Amino acid sequence: MTAPELDPALDNFRAIADAIATLFFPHAEVVLHDLRTQKVDYIANNLSKREIGDDSSLEDMLSEDVSDRNIGPYEKLNWDGQKIRSLSTVLRNGEGLPLAVLCINLNISLFENAKAALDLFLSPSKLIPQPDSLFRDDWQERINTFLHAWLRERQLSLSVLTRDHKRELVLALHAEGAFKGKSASNYVANVLNMGRATVYKHLKELKG
């Protein structure tokens, strides 16, 4: 059986279908329906086992009442039982009349499986409270907790701290008692990406 001759009027839409299917390969199929013939005109990355020339059954799209440009996204089930999320776009000619419908079908089963795996891995149900015997004197965690609360309040991040910010933060940590732990000065210097001598200098200013 010879393939039906393709109408040049839809060439640009076929190119768009190929581009979308290539970008999201292998998870996206793009189907172009010709509303004039009510047939499938083109399929890029066929996932649905449809064929060019199959009936489209989209007569309702020719109604003058149809004003939607994009329809969806909506979900449907593929032949293999996998979930598909679809978006259909009505394409019009120069006179504004419906000419074709471009349907993008994205297989989301892979993403759902990945989400389920992440949900299981990150589930808090198997966590226990921090053991007191291990964390009673965890000065590093106390520094981390105070440090990031301080950054959030000021809408800052470690990567954008200026010299003045770091000095202010060292003084705030001192007021919090953060430097009572052994090696706390070295730890703060490493976290703030500054020399230990600078941390000692700021602490010495307080004592002075």
C-alpha positions as semicolon CSV with decimal commas, in nm:
position;residue;x (nm);y (nm);z (nm)
1;M;0,000;0,000;0,000
2;T;0,151;0,333;-0,106
3;A;0,165;0,618;0,143
4;P;-0,084;0,901;0,082
5;E;0,057;1,212;-0,079
6;L;0,124;1,484;0,178
7;D;-0,035;1,823;0,129
8;P;0,238;2,093;0,111
9;A;0,005;2,331;0,299
10;L;0,081;2,138;0,619
11;D;0,459;2,110;0,573
12;N;0,541;2,366;0,842
13;F;0,320;2,185;1,093
14;R;0,494;1,854;1,016
15;A;0,830;2,020;1,079
16;I;0,703;2,146;1,416
17;A;0,579;1,796;1,499
18;D;0,923;1,653;1,423
19;A;1,094;1,922;1,633
20;I;0,878;1,856;1,939
21;A;0,912;1,478;1,910
22;T;1,290;1,510;1,872
23;L;1,324;1,737;2,175
24;F;1,126;1,505;2,403
25;F;1,238;1,177;2,244
26;P;1,152;0,902;2,322
27;H;0,866;1,013;2,547
28;A;0,656;1,228;2,312
29;E;0,444;1,150;2,008
30;V;0,304;1,430;1,793
31;V;0,006;1,363;1,567
32;L;-0,116;1,604;1,300
33;H;-0,484;1,575;1,203
34;D;-0,608;1,735;0,881
35;L;-0,952;1,875;0,958
36;R;-1,039;1,906;0,589
37;T;-1,007;1,532;0,529
38;Q;-1,071;1,423;0,891
39;K;-0,766;1,197;0,859
40;V;-0,437;1,156;1,042
41;D;-0,192;1,346;0,821
42;Y;0,139;1,287;1,003
43;I;0,285;1,108;1,307
44;A;0,621;1,192;1,462
45;N;0,764;0,923;1,693
46;N;0,467;0,687;1,676
47;L;0,376;0,562;2,025
48;S;0,005;0,501;1,972
49;K;0,027;0,251;1,684
50;R;-0,201;0,469;1,473
51;E;-0,135;0,508;1,102
52;I;-0,136;0,796;0,859
53;G;-0,476;0,801;0,692
54;D;-0,665;0,677;0,999
55;D;-0,994;0,851;1,074
56;S;-0,957;1,148;1,306
57;S;-1,325;1,191;1,398
58;L;-1,276;1,558;1,479
59;E;-1,575;1,700;1,294
60;D;-1,668;1,909;1,599
61;M;-1,349;2,109;1,552
62;L;-1,493;2,257;1,233
63;S;-1,777;2,424;1,418
64;E;-1,779;2,802;1,421
65;D;-1,839;2,781;1,796
66;V;-1,491;2,638;1,853
67;S;-1,278;2,927;1,979
68;D;-1,020;2,738;2,186
69;R;-0,664;2,746;2,057
70;N;-0,518;2,498;2,307
71;I;-0,723;2,212;2,454
72;G;-0,579;2,039;2,759
73;P;-0,363;1,911;2,903
74;Y;-0,571;1,599;2,965
75;E;-0,486;1,236;3,043
76;K;-0,562;0,920;2,852
77;L;-0,442;0,561;2,843
78;N;-0,215;0,425;2,569
79;W;-0,251;0,079;2,412
80;D;0,018;-0,059;2,649
81;G;-0,161;0,068;2,961
82;Q;0,079;0,357;3,017
83;K;-0,051;0,703;3,103
84;I;-0,036;0,972;2,839
85;R;-0,072;1,344;2,904
86;S;-0,196;1,524;2,594
87;L;-0,240;1,875;2,460
88;S;-0,424;1,953;2,136
89;T;-0,373;2,277;1,945
90;V;-0,615;2,399;1,678
91;L;-0,422;2,537;1,379
92;R;-0,597;2,790;1,156
93;N;-0,542;2,922;0,806
94;G;-0,493;3,283;0,705
95;E;-0,869;3,343;0,719
96;G;-0,890;3,212;1,075
97;L;-1,066;2,889;0,980
98;P;-0,966;2,561;1,151
99;L;-0,721;2,377;0,926
100;A;-0,558;2,109;1,141
101;V;-0,511;1,987;1,497
102;L;-0,167;1,915;1,641
103;C;-0,180;1,665;1,929
104;I;0,121;1,627;2,159
105;N;0,109;1,302;2,356
106;L;0,362;1,277;2,639
107;N;0,420;0,941;2,804
108;I;0,439;1,027;3,176
109;S;0,474;0,672;3,309
110;L;0,852;0,707;3,342
111;F;0,812;1,027;3,544
112;E;0,545;0,871;3,763
113;N;0,773;0,574;3,836
114;A;1,059;0,810;3,920
115;K;0,830;1,013;4,149
116;A;0,713;0,697;4,326
117;A;1,075;0,590;4,379
118;L;1,168;0,932;4,516
119;D;0,863;0,941;4,743
120;L;0,960;0,601;4,883
121;F;1,325;0,700;4,927
122;L;1,244;1,037;5,090
123;S;0,956;0,911;5,301
124;P;0,989;1,038;5,662
125;S;0,798;0,739;5,798
126;K;1,117;0,537;5,853
127;L;1,309;0,817;6,023
128;I;1,369;0,815;6,397
129;P;1,439;1,119;6,617
130;Q;1,803;1,212;6,649
131;P;1,955;0,997;6,925
132;D;2,047;1,212;7,224
133;S;2,361;1,008;7,286
134;L;2,496;1,107;6,944
135;F;2,365;1,460;6,899
136;R;2,353;1,612;7,248
137;D;2,675;1,806;7,184
138;D;2,656;1,833;6,806
139;W;2,791;2,188;6,774
140;Q;2,824;2,151;6,395
141;E;2,450;2,098;6,353
142;R;2,374;2,390;6,584
143;I;2,600;2,611;6,373
144;N;2,436;2,487;6,051
145;T;2,086;2,547;6,188
146;F;2,164;2,900;6,308
147;L;2,361;2,984;5,994
148;H;2,082;2,895;5,751
149;A;1,814;3,059;5,964
150;W;2,028;3,376;5,957
151;L;2,060;3,353;5,577
152;R;1,686;3,295;5,526
153;E;1,594;3,597;5,737
154;R;1,811;3,815;5,514
155;Q;1,726;3,636;5,189
156;L;2,092;3,559;5,129
157;S;2,293;3,253;5,028
158;L;2,646;3,149;5,117
159;S;2,767;3,220;4,764
160;V;2,678;3,593;4,775
161;L;2,806;3,687;5,120
162;T;3,027;3,995;5,129
163;R;3,312;4,053;5,374
164;D;3,080;4,259;5,593
165;H;2,815;3,987;5,585
166;K;3,069;3,730;5,700
167;R;3,192;3,951;5,981
168;E;2,834;4,012;6,095
169;L;2,765;3,639;6,080
170;V;3,074;3,548;6,283
171;L;2,968;3,794;6,551
172;A;2,613;3,655;6,549
173;L;2,747;3,300;6,583
174;H;2,962;3,408;6,875
175;A;2,661;3,559;7,047
176;E;2,485;3,228;6,997
177;G;2,769;3,045;7,170
178;A;2,874;2,864;6,854
179;F;3,247;2,886;6,927
180;K;3,237;2,682;7,247
181;G;3,288;2,360;7,050
182;K;3,638;2,237;6,971
183;S;3,749;2,330;6,620
184;A;3,438;2,548;6,578
185;S;3,650;2,836;6,447
186;N;3,802;2,616;6,179
187;Y;3,461;2,482;6,082
188;V;3,308;2,829;6,049
189;A;3,608;2,946;5,846
190;N;3,564;2,654;5,605
191;V;3,188;2,698;5,572
192;L;3,217;3,072;5,508
193;N;3,517;3,027;5,277
194;M;3,736;3,264;5,476
195;G;4,069;3,233;5,649
196;R;4,089;3,113;6,007
197;A;4,296;3,419;6,090
198;T;4,006;3,640;5,981
199;V;3,765;3,452;6,208
200;Y;4,009;3,491;6,501
201;K;4,046;3,860;6,416
202;H;3,669;3,917;6,438
203;L;3,651;3,724;6,765
204;K;3,941;3,922;6,905
205;E;3,757;4,246;6,820
206;L;3,474;4,128;7,045
207;K;3,707;4,056;7,333
208;G;3,870;4,395;7,286
